Amino acid sequence: MKKINVTIPTPCNENWDTMLPEEKGRFCQSCAKTVIDFTTNSTDEINDYFLKNKGTKTCGRFKKEQLKEIQIEIPKNIIYQQTSFRNVFILALFISMGTTLFSCKDHNNKTQPVSKIVLIDDSLSLSNDSLISPTNNLDTTKHIEGLKGTNKIQKPFPILVGIVEVEPTIIEEEIMMGDVIQEPVEIDTEKIYNALQVDKKPEFPGGETKLNQYILENLSLKEPVEPELMLFQFVINTEGKLEDIKVVRGKDKVLKDKIINLFQNAPLWKPAELQGEKVKVKMTYPIRIKSQ
């Protein structure tokens, strides 16, 4: 079976417990995407999933012990480009001694040693989602000129790329003192922000409980409907009115139109605030339809 190299270059800080349960994981309202839970899967099951979903962006949740080791990746062009002898020496020292000098921290703030430092092909593009790249039978071993011996650096799989912590070097800097002038930051009230960018999020009168109650009391379903998770997106303007209401996910057209009509005729929301100014905010609201 062909193996898959899975890395997570930018770990997510969203709270798993607040996400909506789904069949394959949970739905993150902040990112408007499903986070697939791999914590109960074996290595073969994880590998099989990514082989079947090659080329598809996947947001996943893993346990630390599922990931073999931590590596530091160094682009090949840094090694082979013309560099001063001092920089080459520092880089060579980093590669040969890095695993003993540096370490990473996991989500529990526990230190874990860096197990390998590897060369990577910098032609690969990175995204904020999990990266999927098949490994093949080609020899990925690279030699670094200028180092003694015949040590080889090999690219392993699968791995979690951590953040390297290095003991800081104290450098004396010029100190400046004087009266501080604070320039006011102008808030663009016409810009549409997301819920994470504002100080106060928009709120339905009475909160989310009242919003759910409003939908249940006013949504009349005469015909049986298929169970599904529907997603609606809208903008709450500075007056608390809902604008640009649209369906992000949903199959039943009649049901979608009814819910959009409910949002259009809903009471005014309490608008969002940023540094004391009322601003527009785009929100994604999920509605789970259960079988009757």
Steps between C-alpha positions, in 0.01 A plus 500: 500500500627846413569707811376854559694779672261710711613822668319778686708818453255729680324333796151634573408653837122464472319320785403147394234475775302796360478357147183334368513118485488345153532148363874522426600755764375845592404819318705814577281809473800736496650336189169370355650156439485146636792386719548125455587308818789256442572440871342152497644393165801278446797605287378282213150648521639855492726413209208337313278806552753744355576270208129496413470877547823602329491863383214591738558756776447334836483648848578223749540430871777264619648374825866575562594132522354439153770718352839331500740785546568869469723630222647831394480555124772692313432596135757353258568835335647631830754217494601532137491878452824700525543594865779645711727254685369628835137427407591159358682415824201610714259303283724193513519531880121534516448188290757287684421617856143628468336188635686534830481879535137568407160372599130558427193532717171324442146624575543401867807726522726196552844504346576237234844467342546564130572158355617589151603792282427436135536660159176567312417597146393864529300478179208352699232752589363516853150580621336542840335161467658162552757432230484173306798394294562144377848357548648285225788258455748765393805555718427817698834489683698821456872560562623833634835611367746632755406256777743228606403138473219346301206585726169498317184695571181317409144628471274296732122454517253567650603799716374808682694817430547684829632842596868505587589659831853640520661656803493875427824688445511823699588791272547849635272740314468874497242613757268790419296695756260791468136600497278247331261630236202276438350534156132399481424198284223577253239224479352432157127464571432391141741207514351156567685325786478143625393412854861448617609853402257697717489580871128423537328247276154571357219352708139404440264652762517261793800312365541179301236315703236754396615480137455122500159543663401760237586261216322200657182697572477657154621218277202294389579169331196337342690244294762251626858615443832317484734551801797721417725777630418829327729803506383857450724804461400863547633845589373692805534869417559788743124536557453133585329405173591181313637544148628272222331189642603188310522123535849352536378142535152353458306271266128565558410814299161553667656477845785732402257766377295478821803546724632790291158664536522454878839675510371784283209565738692442823520769771796738487825359635735682733780602259865413551747751642867565436676752725164653588383532138213299354622292206368246249568133565453191282380191683434135413205344683439122502155340524476123547186344354407175675277227362136535600 
